[in-house]
Each structure stands twice: as C-alpha cells, then as structure tokens.
Amino acid sequence: MSEGALHSAPAPQGDDPPSAAAITELLRARVEVQRRGTGAVAAMIDARGPAFSSFGVSRLGGPDKVGPASIFQIASLTKVFTSYLLADAVERGEVALLDPLSRHVPGPAPSFEGRAITLLDLATHSSGLPLRPPSRVDRGQDDPYAGYSAADLQADMAAVRLTRAPGSAFDYSNFGYALLGAALSHRTGKSYQELLQKRILDPLELGDTNLQAPSRQSPQWVQGYDAQFEPMEPWDFGALAPAGGLFSSLSDLGKFLSLWSGDRGAMSRIARRMLVPHRPGDDAQTSMALGWRITSRNGKSIAWSNGTGGGVRSFMGLDVAARRGALAFINMATGTGVDDIGFRMLDPASTVDTAATPQREAIAVAAEVLNRYPGQYQFAPGDTIEIVRTDSGIALVQGAQRLQLFAETPTRFFIREDNVTVEFSGRGSDDRAQQFILAQGGETFIYRRNE
C-alpha cells in the first residue's frame, strides 16, 4: 500500500479486538508513514495473557528492534501505580480515602474556606492544586522537574493557595500526585521506592520497572525524540516521582494490567476497587476513579491513562466489562501519540489516523505579535488549554502535554507532527487575543480566554 493511500484505518466489523498483525500494521503506519517515532510497541492483555505487537527500532539509525522487553519512561502511567498504593493502604487500614492530606504530611497543607484537601481529591485530580508546583511553573518543558527535592515539595505545599474548593472540579495535577505519594510515605514510614518494591514490584515480579533509567548502552533502552527527531533525555522527576517517574517495559506492564484482566487474588480485588468512579472527569463522557479516567465510548466503559515525558508517549487502558487490557508506546512526544491505537484495541469501533502528515512551512513572527497570545483559554468547564511563550515562539499546554506551535501567518499556527491548526482572533483593550479556534480531523473547537 502506498503512502498516499493511507488515510484513516476503518473500524473492523463486529466486536472482536484487532489481530496482532492488524495492530502491527497500525504501528508501522505511525512510524514509517507518519514518521512519529523510530519504534512503537503494543500489547493486548486478557485472561489468556498478553499478545505483543511491535515495529521499528529503539533509536534513529540503530540496530536494536523494539519489543516486549524495551524500556520506556512511562510518565503519567506512574499515577496508576501510586493510586494502587493508595487503595492498598486503604485495604490495610493505614489511611482512608477521605482523610485530609494534613493528617499524613508534616507542616501545613492547603485548604479553601475550611475545606481540606483529601487523599481522594489528590487521586482524582480534583484537589484544586495546579499542574506544577508553584516553584516550577516557569520552567521549560525539556526537563521541568529536574532537581526537585522533598524540601522543595514541602515549601511549595506551604506556599500554594487554592482558588476553589477541593472536590468541586477536575484539574490535572502532577503536584497533587507528588503530595499523595509523600502522604503515603509519611504514613507508612517507607519511601515511595520501598512501597513500590514491597507492594507491587516484588509480588508481581516486575524486574524492568524502576525509578532509575537503564544504561544507555543496554539494548532495552529506548531513546525518546521531539517532533524534529532531536533526542530528548528522560525527565528527572525527583520528589515528583509518584506523578511520573517510573520506567518500565511492555512485558512488565502486561503483568501489572493482569491485576484487572486476570485473577491475582487479593491484589486483583484491591485493583478492581480502584475502578469505582468518584468525581467528574475532563469531559462529559469521563469520570475519575483512583488513577484512572473512566470514559464511555460506543457503549463500553473504558478505563485509561496516558503519559508524556522525555520524548515518549504512552497509553494504558482497560475494557472494564470484558477485562481486556491494552498498552501502547512510541518514542516521540507528539500530540497524537498512540492513544488512538490503544483505544482501537479496546473499542473496535474506534478509528485510527494513518494518513501521512502533510508538510507545512513555518514563517517567523515578531515577538510583539507572539506576546498577544499567552494565557489560559477554555472550551468548556474542565477543558482548558494554556498558551505559553517559549524561546522559539509559543506552545500549547494541556495537562502534562506541551506542543510547540509553528506560524503559517501571524495569527494561524500549526502543530508540526499532527494535522492541527490553531487560529487566534479578537483583540482586547490590552492588545491580547481573546480566543482561538482549534481545528483537527474536520472538527473545530472555540477556546475563549479565561482570565
């Protein structure tokens, strides 16, 4: 099949999951046709075990093929591990979901008009805490948390001020998950690494899963890239490790997902209790359970999480009723990542973009024009995007994802690795743009300035 013939892979007929060969073809299109990485891996997991698919190599021009043993930084998938530790601590009677954070950390914890942040608020991104700790708001995206210490976390917890009541709305927060990990460590008297080791990694025999990156000389190591194939180093999360610091392999994560797809006794019982929805999510079809988004798609209830870090995109999901899991990784930090491939494995009615990315030319735009655009914009409650200045222009930030925007005109920008256009309009009294229209896949969304 020629590149020009590849567009959107049609959904298969019926409710059967795609074959391993079909998934491999989707990975091939993402790597070879769309050039969104050098290697991609995926797995479907059910009661029979994992079925692996892979395509490509671990680094540009390298000989090592990616596969089940390849190690990626899994970034925000770490939050599902942290939430399991919370559910396990509840089972042991060490904590309760509605315990205030202040009960399990030294020093003052933030609150709003007498409403304290609870452990449940932290695990469901409803604490009201910002994405990043206050001391790291202005850091770049190459390694935003490098050198972040426990003392920094303590100082930021004391300094932050909430602007709304905890539990009232969804706001994705790496800062919140770092505090959740710190609370569990303080309550148990064990470090986050010790809790992971004793309560998850050792019982499941997850030998590839660690807070430390493997040697760059290891054939298991996968190099991450930005959209221009410039190498990116893995992020150093420091004291924010509970939010995104883990490295792992497809093989190990298949064992972890077997807690939901199979029967691992008490560990599976704890894991399945994590799937109870507790709070609203970031759109009308999504609610938040412990560490998982639960989204209704084509009559299915899909639990999922994804991550971005160090030039890697990751996806982990579960068809709750069918107990079928899905994993996917690719070594380029693009907007698309592999979420659509992950959802296809769980929901055969989903489509996957396989079209070659069109080539678009960028122009230079004056700094005084670019300065009109930064700020927070909202499409709907819980769906906000921040535009920030960078050394080379402006970038779009949503959750843990940060994507550079390139100018086609002084008001119209595009994301190089995805067929996405962002066009600004309106001028306020302060000369700033008042809204932008985001166009993707034939749909348009109006985001209005929210300041």
C-alpha positions in Angstrom: 0.0 0.0 0.0 1.4 3.4 -1.0 1.7 6.3 1.5 -0.8 8.3 -0.5 -3.4 5.5 0.0 -3.1 5.5 3.8 -5.7 7.7 5.4 -7.9 6.7 8.4 -7.9 3.0 9.2 -11.6 1.9 9.1 -13.0 0.2 12.2 -13.3 -3.5 11.8 -16.7 -5.2 11.7 -18.1 -6.8 14.9 -16.8 -6.5 18.5 -13.7 -8.7 18.2 -10.5 -7.0 19.0 -8.0 -6.4 16.2 -5.4 -9.1 15.5 -1.8 -8.7 16.4 -1.0 -8.4 12.7 -3.5 -5.5 12.3 -2.0 -3.7 15.3 1.5 -4.1 13.9 0.3 -2.5 10.7 -1.1 0.5 12.7 2.3 0.8 14.4 4.1 0.6 11.1 1.9 3.4 9.7 2.6 5.6 12.7 6.4 5.1 12.5 7.1 4.6 8.8 4.4 6.7 7.1 3.7 9.4 9.6 7.3 9.5 11.0 6.2 10.0 14.6 9.0 7.9 16.1 11.5 5.2 15.3 9.8 2.4 17.2 6.4 1.6 18.7 5.1 -1.4 20.7 1.7 -2.5 21.8 0.0 -5.4 23.7 -3.5 -6.7 24.3 -3.9 -8.4 27.7 -6.8 -10.8 28.7 -7.2 -13.8 30.9 -5.0 -15.8 28.5 -2.1 -13.4 28.9 -0.5 -10.7 26.6 -0.3 -10.6 22.8 2.5 -8.3 21.7 3.0 -6.3 18.6 5.9 -4.0 17.6 7.5 -2.1 14.7 10.8 -0.3 14.3 14.0 0.3 16.3 14.9 1.8 19.6 16.9 4.8 18.2 17.4 6.6 14.9 19.8 4.5 12.7 20.3 1.9 15.5 20.2 -1.9 15.1 18.1 -2.8 18.1 14.4 -3.6 17.4 11.8 -2.6 19.9 9.8 -5.3 21.6 8.2 -6.5 24.8 11.4 -6.0 26.8 12.1 -2.5 25.6 12.2 0.0 28.4 10.4 3.4 28.1 9.8 6.2 30.6 6.1 5.6 31.3 5.5 9.1 32.7 1.9 9.6 34.0 1.1 5.9 33.9 3.0 6.0 37.2 -0.1 7.6 38.7 -1.9 4.3 38.4 0.8 2.6 40.4 0.6 5.4 43.0 -3.2 5.0 43.1 -2.8 1.3 43.6 -0.6 2.1 46.6 -3.4 4.3 48.0 -6.0 1.6 47.5 -3.7 -0.9 49.1 -3.1 1.4 52.1 -6.9 1.7 52.5 -7.2 -2.1 52.5 -4.6 -2.3 55.2 -6.4 0.3 57.3 -3.4 2.7 57.2 -5.4 5.5 55.6 -9.0 6.3 54.4 -9.9 8.0 51.1 -11.5 10.9 52.9 -8.5 11.5 55.2 -7.3 15.1 54.9 -3.9 15.5 53.4 -2.9 17.4 56.5 -3.2 14.3 58.6 -0.4 12.5 56.8 2.2 15.2 55.9 4.3 17.3 58.2 3.6 21.0 58.1 0.6 23.0 56.9 -1.4 21.7 53.9 -3.6 24.0 51.7 -7.3 24.3 52.1 -10.1 26.6 50.8 -12.6 28.2 53.2 -12.3 25.4 55.7 -12.5 22.6 53.1 -9.4 20.5 53.4 -7.8 18.5 50.5 -8.4 14.8 51.0 -6.4 11.8 49.6 -9.4 11.1 47.3 -9.2 14.7 45.9 -5.5 14.1 45.1 -6.1 10.7 43.4 -8.9 12.1 41.2 -7.3 15.4 40.1 -10.0 17.4 42.0 -7.8 18.9 44.7 -7.7 22.4 43.1 -3.9 22.2 43.0 -2.1 23.4 39.8 -0.4 21.1 37.3 3.1 22.0 38.5 4.3 23.1 41.9 4.5 26.9 42.2 8.3 27.0 42.1 8.3 25.1 38.7 5.6 27.0 36.8 8.0 28.9 34.7 10.4 26.0 33.9 10.8 24.8 30.3 9.5 21.5 29.1 12.8 19.8 28.3 13.1 18.6 32.0 10.7 20.7 34.1 11.2 18.9 37.4 15.0 18.3 37.4 16.5 18.6 40.9 13.1 18.9 42.6 13.6 17.8 46.2 11.4 16.8 49.2 12.3 20.2 50.7 11.0 21.9 47.6 7.8 19.9 47.8 7.3 20.9 51.4 7.9 24.6 50.6 5.5 24.5 47.7 2.8 22.8 49.8 3.1 25.6 52.3 3.2 28.4 49.6 0.3 27.3 47.3 -3.1 29.0 47.6 -6.3 27.3 46.4 -8.8 29.4 44.3 -11.7 27.0 44.7 -13.0 24.2 47.0 -11.3 20.8 46.7 -13.5 18.2 45.1 -15.5 20.7 43.0 -13.9 20.4 39.6 -11.3 18.5 37.5 -7.8 20.0 37.3 -5.0 17.7 36.2 -2.2 18.0 38.8 1.3 16.4 38.9 1.8 18.4 42.1 -1.2 16.7 43.7 0.1 13.2 42.9 3.5 14.1 44.4 1.8 15.1 47.6 -0.2 11.8 47.5 3.0 9.8 47.3 4.5 11.9 50.1 1.5 11.3 52.3 1.6 7.5 51.8 5.4 7.5 52.5 5.0 9.6 55.7 2.1 7.5 57.0 3.9 4.1 56.4 7.4 5.3 57.3 8.6 3.9 53.9 10.0 5.7 50.9 8.0 5.7 47.7 10.5 3.3 46.1 10.2 1.0 49.1 6.4 1.0 48.9 6.5 0.2 45.2 9.0 -2.6 45.7 7.3 -4.3 48.5 3.7 -3.9 47.5 3.8 -4.1 43.7 7.1 -4.8 42.0 8.2 -7.8 44.1 4.8 -9.5 44.3 4.3 -9.2 40.5 8.0 -9.8 39.7 8.3 -6.6 37.7 12.0 -6.7 37.1 12.1 -4.0 34.4 10.1 -1.4 36.4 12.2 1.2 38.3 12.6 4.9 39.1 16.0 4.8 37.5 16.6 4.7 33.8 18.5 1.8 32.4 22.0 2.2 30.9 22.1 3.9 27.5 24.2 1.0 26.4 21.5 -1.5 27.2 19.6 -3.0 24.2 16.5 -2.5 26.3 16.9 1.3 26.4 14.6 3.3 24.0 15.7 6.8 23.0 13.0 9.5 23.0 12.7 12.2 20.4 10.9 15.5 19.8 8.9 16.1 16.6 12.1 17.0 14.7 13.9 13.8 15.7 16.1 15.6 18.2 17.0 13.3 21.1 15.3 14.1 24.4 16.6 12.9 27.8 14.2 11.3 30.2 12.6 13.6 32.7 14.1 13.7 36.2 11.0 13.9 38.4 12.8 13.9 41.8 10.3 14.3 44.6 7.5 14.4 41.9 8.3 10.7 41.1 4.8 9.5 42.2 3.4 11.6 39.4 5.5 10.2 36.5 8.9 8.9 37.4 8.7 5.2 36.5 10.4 3.4 33.7 9.0 0.0 32.5 8.6 -2.5 29.7 5.6 -3.8 27.9 6.2 -7.2 29.4 6.1 -5.8 33.0 3.1 -3.6 32.4 1.3 -6.6 31.0 1.7 -8.3 34.4 0.5 -5.1 36.1 -2.6 -4.9 33.9 -3.3 -8.6 34.7 -4.5 -7.4 38.1 -7.6 -6.2 36.3 -7.7 -8.6 33.4 -7.0 -11.8 35.4 -7.2 -13.0 38.9 -4.3 -12.3 41.2 -6.2 -12.8 44.4 -6.2 -10.0 47.0 -4.2 -7.7 44.7 -6.8 -8.0 42.0 -9.6 -7.3 44.5 -7.8 -4.1 45.5 -7.2 -3.1 41.9 -10.8 -3.6 40.8 -12.0 -1.3 43.7 -9.9 1.4 42.0 -12.4 1.4 39.1 -15.3 2.9 41.0 -16.0 6.4 39.6 -15.7 9.1 42.3 -15.5 12.5 40.6 -16.3 14.2 37.3 -13.6 14.0 34.6 -12.4 16.4 32.0 -15.3 15.9 29.6 -19.0 14.9 29.8 -18.2 11.3 28.9 -15.5 10.8 31.5 -15.4 10.4 35.3 -12.4 10.0 37.6 -11.7 6.8 39.5 -8.5 6.2 41.5 -5.8 7.0 39.0 -8.0 6.0 36.0 -10.2 8.0 33.7 -13.4 6.1 33.0 -14.8 7.1 29.6 -18.0 5.9 27.9 -17.2 5.0 24.3 -19.7 3.3 21.9 -21.5 1.6 24.8 -18.3 0.5 26.5 -16.8 1.6 29.8 -13.1 2.2 29.2 -10.6 2.9 32.0 -7.4 4.5 30.7 -4.4 6.7 31.4 -1.7 8.2 29.2 1.6 9.9 29.6 4.2 12.2 28.0 7.8 12.5 29.1 11.3 12.5 27.8 10.3 12.1 24.2 7.9 9.2 24.8 4.1 8.8 24.6 2.4 6.0 26.5 -1.1 4.6 26.8 -2.7 2.0 29.2 -6.3 1.1 29.2 -8.9 -1.5 30.1 -12.3 -2.6 28.8 -13.9 -2.8 32.3 -16.6 -5.3 31.4 -14.6 -7.6 29.1 -11.5 -7.4 31.4 -9.3 -6.8 28.3 -6.3 -4.5 28.7 -4.3 -2.5 26.1 -0.8 -1.0 26.2 1.0 1.2 23.6 4.2 3.2 23.5 6.1 5.2 20.9 9.3 7.1 21.2 8.3 10.6 20.0 6.4 13.2 22.0 3.6 14.1 19.6 0.1 15.2 20.2 -1.4 12.0 18.8 1.0 9.6 20.5 -0.6 6.2 20.5 -3.9 6.9 22.3 -6.0 6.1 19.2 -4.2 2.8 18.7 -4.8 2.0 22.3 -8.5 2.8 22.1 -8.8 0.7 18.9 -7.6 -2.4 20.8 -10.3 -1.8 23.4 -13.1 -0.4 21.2 -13.0 -1.9 17.7 -15.4 0.9 16.6 -12.7 3.5 17.1 -10.8 4.8 14.0 -7.1 5.3 13.8 -5.4 8.1 11.9 -2.9 6.5 9.4 -2.7 9.4 6.9 0.7 10.8 6.0 1.3 14.1 7.9 1.1 17.0 5.4 4.2 19.1 5.0 3.6 22.7 6.2 6.0 25.7 6.0 6.6 27.9 9.1 7.3 31.6 9.0 8.9 33.9 11.5 6.6 36.1 13.6 7.6 39.2 15.5 7.9 38.9 19.3 5.4 41.7 19.9 2.8 39.7 18.0 3.6 36.4 19.8 3.2 38.2 23.1 -0.5 38.7 22.4 -1.3 35.0 22.7 -0.1 33.6 26.1 -2.8 32.8 28.7 -5.4 30.3 29.6 -8.3 29.5 27.3 -11.4 27.4 27.9 -13.6 25.4 25.6 -15.8 24.0 28.4 -15.5 23.5 32.2 -12.6 21.2 32.8 -11.3 21.6 29.2 -8.7 24.3 29.2 -5.6 24.9 27.2 -2.7 27.2 28.2 -0.6 29.1 25.6 2.9 29.8 26.8 5.9 31.7 25.3 9.0 29.6 24.5 12.5 30.5 23.3 11.4 29.8 19.8 7.8 31.1 19.8 4.7 29.8 21.6 3.5 26.4 22.7 0.2 24.7 23.6 0.0 23.1 27.1 -2.8 20.8 28.2 -2.3 18.6 31.2 1.1 17.1 31.1 1.3 17.7 27.3 3.2 20.6 25.7 3.3 21.0 22.0 5.2 23.7 20.0 3.1 25.8 17.6 4.6 27.0 14.3 3.3 30.0 12.4 1.7 29.9 9.0 0.5 33.5 9.3 0.8 36.0 12.2 -2.5 34.6 13.6 -2.6 31.0 12.3 -0.4 28.3 13.8 0.0 24.5 13.4 1.4 21.6 15.3 4.1 20.1 13.0 3.6 16.4 13.9 -0.2 16.5 13.8 -2.7 17.9 11.4 -3.9 20.5 13.9 -4.4 24.2 13.3 -4.8 26.9 15.9 -6.0 30.4 14.8 -6.2 33.4 17.2 -8.7 36.2 16.9 -10.1 39.2 18.8 -8.1 42.0 20.4 -8.8 43.1 23.9 -8.1 46.5 25.4 -4.7 45.1 26.5 -4.0 44.0 22.9 -4.2 40.3 23.7 -6.0 37.7 21.6 -9.4 36.8 23.1 -9.9 33.4 21.6 -8.6 30.7 19.3 -10.2 28.1 17.0 -8.6 24.7 17.2 -9.2 22.6 14.0 -8.5 18.9 13.9 -9.9 16.0 12.0 -12.6 18.1 10.4 -13.9 19.4 13.7 -13.4 22.9 15.2 -13.4 23.9 18.8 -13.5 27.5 20.1 -11.4 28.3 23.1 -12.0 31.6 24.8 -9.6 33.5 27.1 -10.3 32.5 30.7 -8.6 35.3 32.7 
